[in-house]
Every structure is written in structure tokens, then in C-alpha cells.
Amino acid sequence: MQTKPFRIGTRGSPLALAQAHETRTRLMVAHGLPEAMFEIVVLSTKGDRITDRSLALIGGKGLFTEEIEAQLSSGELDFAVHSSKDMPTKLPEGLHLSAFLPREDIRDAFIGRTAKRLLDLPQGATVGSASLRRQALIRRLRPDLDVIVFRGQVDTRLGKLASGEADATLLAYAGLKRLGKLDVATEILDPVSFPPAPAQGAICIESRIGDERIDGLLSAIDDRPTRAAVSCERGFLATLDGSCRTPIAGYAEVDGEHLRFRGMILTPDGSQFHEIETSGAISNAGRLGEEAGETIRARAGADFFASWG
Ligand SMILES: NCc1[nH]cc(CCC(=O)O)c1CC(=O)O
């Protein structure tokens, strides 16, 4: 019988803390354990410290996870809670994603200061986003808009918007919901025309491979449909790139044992894009995503990928 508290690693952003608390609550309920059995350990990551530059320029994925993963590997943490969207497709040796919480809404939210909808923005309006996917999707639908880089935590971005640095911004519905700020959203974007990032809206738990005590603890809160959908989306991402330096979008929807995936890749200026749709058994989810990536890559051709630099 475990008596020492489990040590849960997380970043210190309000969103990360909300995700860690949600995970702890689910574990307490699933196992009838008191809160004192879970210690939330807050770590600062490179991605949290660098706020003045686009993350795509400094190294993309892994920025929010490296410090936490080092402490997982060394045994100082028992497991860590992350946004699946921020996880590199290749994890460090010895670590795996051992559980997924039931997914939140996958869609992006539009937050307009004056116009309430993306398509209602006046010509030449500015939209702030640091995400290459969102930038490319905006340019595809509205090549006349001026897309500017907007970084930082959700509150920072909303502050920049309020102070007039842009006319609108985009954020994940899931993040706003977890922060209790859904009311700022003025439009929820349609995932067919504005597909989310692979793994958006899904909280995952990372832990050591072969740690049976932790696997046992976490299996009680693992959501199978979310695991299948995220595996498929991450398969697509991994085949195409796996960094966050590229405009890649896609989402899977699970219905019983069946899954349907839609993916999109774009040139950064949004002038060209390719879409793919596929479906199959959830038992084959990761492979379905990889195959979709291979197919869309062949279809797009080398010239298209030159735009990704
Ligand atoms: N890159 C930051 C990040 N990572 C996860 C989320 C939102 C929550 C989620 O997708 O699970 C966000 C903020 C955003 O995109 O608005």
C-alpha cells in the first residue's frame, strides 16, 4: 500500500495547472484516495521562459516538456500531465503516454474585438496568432487579413487583444473552457474549414514504460476513444513532420470501434492546401493516421513541401 504521495509534474501556466487539477480529481474519484495522496509539482520549461519570440523559431516541440521529462526519467516525478497537442511525436526513450482523459471540444474559438466572426472581419483587419496552422488557415479563408504573431499564455493574448494590438485572435476552445473563459469566444470555428491541431483538446499523462504501479493507477482514468483519436492524429503528424513548424491540421472522430479522420496540410501563406479523409478500426488508429500522412504527402508533391522550408 502506497503511503507517500504520488508526485505529478506540470508546467505552471494557469492552463497546465487546471489540467493537473482535473487529472488529480479524476484519480481521487476513481480510486477513492484523498487529495493529500497527490502532490502537484510545478516546473518551469523553456517554452514558459521564452515569451518574446515565435516558438517555431527556437525549436518547436519539446519546449514545454524537456525539463519535466528529465525528472520523470530520473524518478523524481511519478507521472506528468500535458496538453497532448504540445507533445513531440517522438518521446524520450523509456517514457510513454500512459493515459488520456476524455477529450474536450476539439475546435478553435475565434475571439473578435469588433467583428464577431472570422468572415465578418473588415478587409485588412489584424489577427494575432503564433500558430503556423492558424496563420495558414486564416490566410486560406481570408488572404486580405494581416496576420501578426501573438504569443504567451491565454491571458497575455487576451490582454493584447483588449489593448487593441489586434482585431481578433484564435484560441483552443478546450483551453478557454478549462480556464472558465469560454464567454470571450465570439465564434466556434467549423472543424471542416478550420481543422484543429492534431491532439487538440486532449489531456495526456506521461510516465515511465514498465512502471506497473503507475500504469495500474492511471488505467482507471484512461479514455479509449480519446487514445484512438489522438494516436491517429499523431500518426498523421509524425509522418509529415512532427515539429510545430508546419501548418498541419487534422482530427479523428470515434464512433464505437470505428474512427474517421480528416487531415489538411497547407503552405504557410494559405494559397495551397491538400485535404484527406479516411476511416477504419480504432485498433488500427495510429497506422491509419500514418497512412493518411503518406498519401497526402505523395499527393502534394515535393514542390508543395518546399514551402515548409
Ligand atoms: N500551444 C499552447 C496550447 N496547448 C494546448 C492548448 C489548448 C488546450 C488543448 O488544446 O488541449 C494551448 C493554447 C491554445 O492553443 O489556445
PDBQT file of the ligand as one rigid body, heavy atoms in Angstrom, charges set to zero:
ROOT
HETATM    1  N1  LIG A 401       0.180  25.664 -27.604  1.00  0.00    +0.000 N 
HETATM    2  C1  LIG A 401      -0.436  26.078 -26.387  1.00  0.00    +0.000 C 
HETATM    3  C2  LIG A 401      -1.629  25.256 -26.069  1.00  0.00    +0.000 A 
HETATM    4  N2  LIG A 401      -1.524  23.946 -25.824  1.00  0.00    +0.000 N 
HETATM    5  C3  LIG A 401      -2.764  23.447 -25.604  1.00  0.00    +0.000 A 
HETATM    6  C4  LIG A 401      -3.659  24.498 -25.700  1.00  0.00    +0.000 A 
HETATM    7  C5  LIG A 401      -5.121  24.423 -25.547  1.00  0.00    +0.000 C 
HETATM    8  C6  LIG A 401      -5.658  23.191 -24.857  1.00  0.00    +0.000 C 
HETATM    9  C7  LIG A 401      -5.668  21.962 -25.692  1.00  0.00    +0.000 C 
HETATM   10  O1  LIG A 401      -5.622  22.006 -26.936  1.00  0.00    +0.000 OA
HETATM   11  O2  LIG A 401      -5.742  20.872 -25.097  1.00  0.00    +0.000 OA
HETATM   12  C8  LIG A 401      -2.946  25.665 -25.987  1.00  0.00    +0.000 A 
HETATM   13  C9  LIG A 401      -3.467  27.037 -26.148  1.00  0.00    +0.000 C 
HETATM   14  C10 LIG A 401      -4.225  27.257 -27.423  1.00  0.00    +0.000 C 
HETATM   15  O3  LIG A 401      -3.945  26.639 -28.456  1.00  0.00    +0.000 OA
HETATM   16  O4  LIG A 401      -5.133  28.098 -27.414  1.00  0.00    +0.000 OA
ENDROOT
TORSDOF 0
